[in-house]
Amino acid sequence: MSFCKICACGEKVVFERRLGYPENCPACGRKLSEFRTFAEDDPMVAELMKEKDDSADASITESNSFPGEFNQGKQYVLKLFNGKEIKIPSEGCVIGRTETGAEELAEFPSVIRQHLRVVLKRVGVFIEDISRYGTLLDGQRLIKNTPVRVADGAKISLCNVDAEIVVKEGESK
């Protein structure tokens, strides 16, 4: 028998043993211990998933601030304090001195080769610190390898390099 938890972000996390669920939601990083466990075939699961889809569709219609199919015509960029911009592809990327943004970050030795993972999902933009030296989001240190949802204009510090996530209209890739 399989079990599942429905996270607040709408992600359905399936696992085999009743207490064998992962610690965090793979989509948003929330602690799954905060959510109720269901049998995967429980009719309540389908009902909850439908509610999540309906509320997500309503908020998408109202705010139009989600990437992917709901954000056509938008380009996400990481704007550095020196004015340079790193374009984030719609499939997401790893930002670092040997990855996406290599040219823009070449002058900053404190930013490592693979520093930050950026993922664009239907429910928003997620970043994940994958560096040795750390990343700050609005002044708070991120927990390594834990995805966190960010809003437009969020201040991100890659070691000592300040940047912010910006949405540009009409420049989608």
N, C-alpha and C positions, 0 to 999 in steps of 0.2 A: 504494500500500500504506500502511495506517495502522499506527501503533505505539502502545504504551501503557506506562504505569508504574502499578503498584499500590502506593499509599502505605500506610504502617502503619496509618493511620486507616480504611482500607477503601475509599478513593476511587480510582476507576479514571480516570486522566488520559490521554485520547486525543490524539494529535498526528500530523501528516502526515509530517514529515521525521525521520529517525532521531535526529538531534541537535537537533531543533527543539522540544524539550519546554520548558514554562514552568519558571522557576527554582524556584517554590514550589508546593506543593499548594494548590489553591483552597479546600479544605475546612479544613485545619488549619495551613497555613503551613510545613510541613516542607520542607526542601530535597529536591527530587526527584532530584538527582544521586546521592543515597545509595541509590537503588533501581534494580533491574535493568530494562532495556528489553526489551519483548516485542513480537513481531508481534501485532497485535490479534486475529487469528484463531488464535493459538497455543493449543492445548488446555490448556496450563499456566495460562493466564489464567483460564479458567473454573474450574479447580481451585483456584487461589489465591483467587478471589472467593468460592467456596463455603466455603473455610476461614475467610475473614474474616467471612462472614455467620454461620457456626456459632459462632466464638469471640465475636462481638458478641452473638449471641443468648444464649450461656451467661453472659456477664458481665452482660447486662441482667437475666437471670433472677436472678442472684446478688445484684447490688447495687441494681437498680431505680433507678438514678440518672441516667437519660437522659431528655431532654425529648421532646416530641411524643407519638407514639402509645404509647411505653413509659412515659411519665410522667404519665399521667392523674391528676388530683387534686393536681398540684403547680403552684405559682406561683413564678416567679423574680422577685426584686426586687433593686434596687440600693439598699441601705440607707445613707443619708448619716450622717456623724458627728453631725449635729444631731438625729437620730431620724427625719427624714423619709424616706419610701420612694418609689422610682420603680418601678412595676410594669412588667415586661417582657412584652409580648404574645407569644403562642406563635409568631407569625410573625417575631419579632425586631423590632428598631427601631434608630433612631439617637437617642442621648441627647445633649441640648444645651439651650441657653437658648431656642431656637425650635422644638425638636422634642419628643420624649417627655421628660417631666421638666421642662418649661419653668417651671412654677409653683414646683417645689421648688428649682430652680437659679437663679431670678431674682435672688436676693441675692448671687450669686457672679459678678462680672464677668470673672473669670479663666477661667471655663468658657465656651468659645465657642459659637456657635449650633449647630454640628454638631461634637460633640467625640469621641464614641465610638460605634462600631457594635457592636450585640450581635446575635448570630445563635444560635438554638437549633437544633441538629441532633441526629440520632439518636445520634451518638457523644459529645455533650456541648455545653457552652456555649462559644461563641467570642466574643472581643472583638477589636476592631480600632481602633487609634488613627487618627482622621482629622482631628486638630486641628493647629493651628500650634504650640501650646505644649507638647504632650507629655502622655503618660499613663504612670503607673507601675503595675506589677503586682507586688505583694509586694516593693516597693522597687526593682525593676528596670525601667528605661525600655523601653517597647515600641518596636519598629521601626514607623515610620509605614506604614499600609496593609498590614500583615502580620497576618493573623488568628492568634490564640493561644488555645488551649483553657484554660479556667479551671475550678477546682473550687469547690464550695460553700465559702463562707467566705473566698475569695480577697480580699485587700486591694487596692483600686484607688484611685489618686490621680489625679483629673482636675485637673491643674495643682496647686492648693493645697487642693482639696476631697477629703477622705478619705471612702471608702465601701467597702462590701463586698457581694459577691454572696451572697444568702441564698435558700434554698429553703424555701417555706412549704407544708406539707402541707394537702391538702383545700381549697385556694383556687384551683383552676385556673380559667382564663378560659374 
